[in-house]
Amino acid sequence: MNAFWIILTGSLVATCCSLLGCYLILRRMAMIGDAISHAVLPGIVIAFLLTGSRDSVPMIIGAGLLGVLTTFLIEFFHKYARVQSDAAIGVTFTWLFAIGIILISVFAGQVDLDQDCVLYGEIAYVPLDLWITEGGLSLGPRTVWTIGFVTILIIAFILFGYKELFLTAFDSGYAAAIGVSTSLWYYLLMTAVSLTTVASFESVGAILVVALLVAPPATAYLLTDNFKTMLVLSVALGIIASFAGYYLAVWMDGSIAGAIATITGVEFLLAFLFSPSRGILINRKLVQPVQH
């Protein structure tokens, strides 16, 4: 049963991250998830200091607010300081992460708070944190309920705003010309990314969240030119990686998150080499000169 909960958690996280990652790939903001996963550390620390609790709810709220602030600062520096997007991302997340480290170092002697504990999770521990009712009924791991709820929200968000998200990702100038608020949909997308990142990294680990945000969408991008197909393919690739990565980790007796992230890299490499439209080896065979 533990294997089921771990694979289900990985698949739900993969679904959320892969769907949003497709839009980030098209916007050339693939590493925003990595930035958010580090920049939210001050929010986690402040939430703990205000509430005195390490419960996941105040942690998620504090981290989520910092995630939204991070995306606002990145866009602010890019638009008004006129620095490149990657530079704005780098400056923002390193600055906020450093503030979080300082807060932890200042209050380390007074509170039981460790940056590795609150920033990096371990998917193997998911079955241990059960939601048990007052009557003693076990409803399964808390993480599955949290990630399941976030997954429903993300799918509903994409279905509701598909047209606007599509237009602002592919051609923001045209979207603005027909009356679509590019800023509004940018911040809505970044809020969704923040929510997904914060809800996921506590349980599955920041490295796995970043891998699932980037690798499955990038792989799907190599396999198709149709955006709807890209969304479906990226989710399928993420779920396959969750299954294969778990059993690879069991076989090797290694890190589950690391194995899942490794499988996403293998998927990308295979697409890079053998994609019918963009594969290096396939295209090389097609353009070989005829030998006489």
C-alpha positions as CSV (number, residue, x, y, z in Angstrom):
1,M,0.0,0.0,0.0
2,N,2.9,2.3,0.6
3,A,4.0,2.0,-3.0
4,F,0.5,3.0,-4.1
5,W,0.5,6.2,-2.0
6,I,4.0,7.2,-3.1
7,I,3.3,6.6,-6.8
8,L,-0.1,8.4,-6.5
9,T,1.6,11.4,-4.9
10,G,4.3,11.5,-7.5
11,S,1.6,11.3,-10.3
12,L,-0.5,14.1,-8.8
13,V,2.5,16.4,-8.5
14,A,3.6,15.4,-12.0
15,T,0.2,16.4,-13.3
16,C,0.2,19.8,-11.7
17,C,3.8,20.6,-12.6
18,S,3.6,19.3,-16.1
19,L,0.5,21.3,-17.0
20,L,1.9,24.5,-15.7
21,G,5.4,23.7,-17.0
22,C,4.1,23.8,-20.6
23,Y,3.2,27.4,-20.2
24,L,6.5,28.2,-18.5
25,I,8.4,26.6,-21.4
26,L,6.6,28.7,-23.9
27,R,7.2,31.8,-21.9
28,R,10.9,30.9,-21.5
29,M,10.5,31.0,-17.7
30,A,11.2,27.3,-17.1
31,M,13.4,27.9,-14.0
32,I,10.8,30.1,-12.2
33,G,9.9,27.0,-10.1
34,D,13.4,26.6,-8.9
35,A,13.4,30.3,-7.9
36,I,10.1,30.1,-6.1
37,S,11.2,26.9,-4.2
38,H,14.1,28.8,-2.7
39,A,12.6,32.3,-2.4
40,V,9.7,31.1,-0.2
41,L,12.1,30.3,2.7
42,P,11.5,33.6,4.5
43,G,7.8,33.1,4.3
44,I,8.1,29.7,6.0
45,V,10.3,31.1,8.7
46,I,8.0,34.2,9.3
47,A,4.9,31.9,9.4
48,F,6.6,29.7,12.0
49,L,7.6,32.7,14.2
50,L,4.1,34.2,14.1
51,T,2.2,31.0,14.8
52,G,4.8,29.0,16.7
53,S,3.5,26.0,14.8
54,R,5.1,23.7,12.2
55,D,1.7,22.7,10.9
56,S,1.6,22.6,7.1
57,V,-1.3,25.1,6.8
58,P,0.5,28.2,8.1
59,M,3.7,27.1,6.3
60,I,1.9,26.9,3.0
61,I,0.2,30.3,3.5
62,G,3.5,32.0,4.4
63,A,5.4,30.3,1.6
64,G,2.6,31.0,-0.9
65,L,2.6,34.7,-0.1
66,L,6.3,34.8,-0.6
67,G,5.9,32.9,-3.9
68,V,3.6,35.6,-5.2
69,L,5.9,38.3,-4.0
70,T,8.8,36.6,-5.8
71,T,7.0,36.6,-9.1
72,F,6.0,40.2,-8.6
73,L,9.6,41.3,-7.9
74,I,10.9,39.3,-10.9
75,E,8.4,41.0,-13.2
76,F,9.1,44.4,-11.6
77,F,12.9,44.2,-12.1
78,H,12.5,42.9,-15.6
79,K,10.0,45.6,-16.7
80,Y,11.3,48.7,-14.8
81,A,15.0,47.9,-14.2
82,R,15.1,46.5,-17.8
83,V,17.3,43.5,-16.9
84,Q,16.9,40.2,-18.6
85,S,14.3,37.7,-17.2
86,D,17.0,35.2,-16.1
87,A,19.0,37.9,-14.3
88,A,15.8,39.1,-12.5
89,I,15.0,35.6,-11.4
90,G,18.6,35.0,-10.2
91,V,18.8,38.3,-8.2
92,T,15.3,37.8,-6.7
93,F,15.5,34.3,-5.5
94,T,19.1,34.5,-4.2
95,W,18.2,37.6,-2.2
96,L,15.1,36.2,-0.7
97,F,16.7,32.9,0.0
98,A,19.6,34.6,1.8
99,I,17.1,36.5,4.0
100,G,15.5,33.2,4.9
101,I,18.9,31.8,5.9
102,I,19.7,34.9,8.0
103,L,16.3,34.6,9.8
104,I,17.0,30.9,10.6
105,S,20.5,31.7,11.8
106,V,19.3,34.5,14.1
107,F,16.5,32.4,15.6
108,A,18.2,29.0,15.4
109,G,18.9,29.0,19.2
110,Q,15.3,29.8,20.1
111,V,13.2,27.7,17.7
112,D,13.3,24.2,16.3
113,L,13.5,25.1,12.7
114,D,15.8,23.6,10.1
115,Q,16.0,24.8,6.5
116,D,16.6,21.3,5.2
117,C,13.5,20.1,7.0
118,V,11.1,22.9,5.8
119,L,12.5,23.3,2.3
120,Y,13.3,19.8,1.2
121,G,10.9,16.9,1.6
122,E,11.1,13.2,1.0
123,I,8.4,11.4,-1.0
124,A,9.2,8.1,0.8
125,Y,7.7,9.6,4.0
126,V,4.3,10.4,2.5
127,P,2.6,7.2,3.8
128,L,3.7,8.0,7.4
129,D,1.7,11.2,7.8
130,L,-1.8,9.9,7.9
131,W,-5.1,11.8,8.2
132,I,-6.9,10.1,11.0
133,T,-10.4,11.3,12.1
134,E,-11.5,11.7,15.7
135,G,-13.3,8.3,15.3
136,G,-10.0,6.6,14.5
137,L,-10.7,6.2,10.7
138,S,-7.7,6.6,8.5
139,L,-8.3,8.6,5.3
140,G,-4.9,8.1,3.9
141,P,-1.9,10.4,3.8
142,R,-2.5,14.1,4.3
143,T,-0.2,14.9,1.4
144,V,-2.4,13.0,-1.1
145,W,-5.5,15.1,-0.1
146,T,-3.5,18.4,-0.3
147,I,-1.9,17.6,-3.7
148,G,-5.2,16.1,-4.9
149,F,-7.0,19.4,-4.1
150,V,-4.3,21.5,-5.7
151,T,-4.5,19.2,-8.8
152,I,-8.2,19.9,-9.2
153,L,-7.6,23.6,-8.8
154,I,-4.9,23.6,-11.5
155,I,-7.0,21.6,-14.0
156,A,-10.0,23.9,-13.4
157,F,-7.8,27.0,-13.8
158,I,-6.4,25.7,-17.1
159,L,-9.9,24.7,-18.4
160,F,-11.4,28.1,-17.4
161,G,-8.6,30.2,-18.8
162,Y,-7.3,28.1,-21.6
163,K,-7.8,30.7,-24.3
164,E,-6.2,33.5,-22.4
165,L,-3.3,31.4,-21.1
166,F,-2.7,30.2,-24.7
167,L,-2.8,33.6,-26.3
168,T,-0.6,35.3,-23.6
169,A,2.0,32.5,-23.9
170,F,2.2,32.4,-27.7
171,D,1.6,36.1,-28.6
172,S,1.2,38.6,-25.8
173,G,1.1,41.5,-28.2
174,Y,-1.9,40.1,-30.1
175,A,-3.6,39.1,-26.8
176,A,-3.2,42.7,-25.5
177,A,-4.6,44.0,-28.8
178,I,-7.8,42.0,-28.5
179,G,-8.3,43.1,-24.9
180,V,-6.8,40.3,-22.9
181,S,-5.0,41.5,-19.8
182,T,-1.5,40.0,-20.1
183,S,-0.5,41.2,-16.7
184,L,-3.5,39.6,-15.0
185,W,-3.0,36.3,-16.6
186,Y,0.7,36.4,-15.9
187,Y,0.2,36.9,-12.2
188,L,-2.6,34.2,-12.2
189,L,-0.2,31.8,-13.8
190,M,2.6,32.6,-11.4
191,T,0.2,32.3,-8.5
192,A,-0.8,28.8,-9.7
193,V,2.9,27.9,-10.0
194,S,3.6,29.2,-6.5
195,L,0.7,27.2,-5.1
196,T,1.8,24.0,-6.8
197,T,5.5,24.5,-5.9
198,V,4.8,25.2,-2.2
199,A,2.2,22.4,-1.8
200,S,4.5,19.9,-3.5
201,F,8.1,20.6,-2.3
202,E,7.4,20.0,1.4
203,S,6.5,16.4,0.7
204,V,8.3,15.4,-2.5
205,G,11.3,17.6,-2.4
206,A,12.3,20.8,-4.3
207,I,14.5,19.0,-6.8
208,L,11.7,16.7,-7.9
209,V,9.3,19.7,-8.3
210,V,11.7,21.5,-10.5
211,A,12.4,18.4,-12.6
212,L,8.7,17.8,-13.1
213,L,8.1,21.5,-14.0
214,V,10.7,21.4,-16.7
215,A,11.5,17.9,-18.1
216,P,8.1,16.5,-19.1
217,P,7.0,19.7,-20.8
218,A,10.3,20.0,-22.6
219,T,10.1,16.4,-23.7
220,A,6.5,16.9,-25.0
221,Y,7.7,20.0,-26.8
222,L,10.1,17.9,-28.8
223,L,7.4,15.3,-29.7
224,T,4.5,17.5,-31.0
225,D,3.6,20.8,-32.5
226,N,0.1,20.8,-31.1
227,F,-0.3,22.5,-27.8
228,K,-3.2,20.4,-26.5
229,T,-1.3,17.3,-27.4
230,M,1.7,18.8,-25.6
231,L,-0.3,19.2,-22.4
232,V,-1.6,15.6,-22.5
233,L,1.9,14.2,-23.4
234,S,3.6,16.1,-20.6
235,V,1.2,14.7,-18.0
236,A,1.6,11.2,-19.4
237,L,5.4,11.5,-19.3
238,G,5.3,12.8,-15.7
239,I,3.1,9.9,-14.6
240,I,5.2,7.3,-16.4
241,A,8.3,8.8,-14.7
242,S,6.6,8.5,-11.3
243,F,5.9,4.8,-11.8
244,A,9.3,3.9,-13.4
245,G,11.2,6.1,-10.9
246,Y,9.7,4.4,-7.9
247,Y,10.5,0.9,-9.1
248,L,14.0,2.0,-10.2
249,A,14.6,3.3,-6.7
250,V,13.3,0.1,-5.1
251,W,15.6,-1.9,-7.4
252,M,18.6,0.3,-6.6
253,D,17.7,0.9,-3.0
254,G,18.2,4.6,-3.6
255,S,16.3,7.9,-3.5
256,I,12.8,7.8,-5.0
257,A,12.8,11.5,-5.8
258,G,16.2,11.2,-7.4
259,A,15.1,8.2,-9.5
260,I,11.9,9.9,-10.7
261,A,13.9,13.0,-11.7
262,T,16.4,10.7,-13.5
263,I,13.7,9.0,-15.5
264,T,12.4,12.4,-16.7
265,G,15.9,13.1,-17.9
266,V,16.0,9.8,-19.7
267,E,12.7,10.6,-21.4
268,F,14.0,13.9,-22.6
269,L,17.2,12.3,-23.9
270,L,15.2,9.7,-25.9
271,A,13.0,12.4,-27.4
272,F,16.0,14.5,-28.2
273,L,17.5,11.6,-30.1
274,F,14.5,9.9,-31.6
275,S,11.7,12.4,-31.9
276,P,10.1,12.0,-35.4
277,S,10.1,15.8,-36.0
278,R,13.1,17.1,-34.0
279,G,15.2,14.0,-33.1
280,I,18.8,14.5,-33.8
281,L,19.4,10.9,-35.1
282,I,16.2,10.7,-37.1
283,N,16.8,14.0,-38.8
284,R,20.4,13.1,-39.5
285,K,19.3,9.9,-41.3
286,L,16.7,11.9,-43.3
287,V,19.3,14.4,-44.7
288,Q,22.1,11.9,-45.5
289,P,23.2,12.3,-49.1
290,V,22.4,9.5,-51.5
291,Q,25.5,7.3,-52.0
292,H,26.4,6.3,-55.6
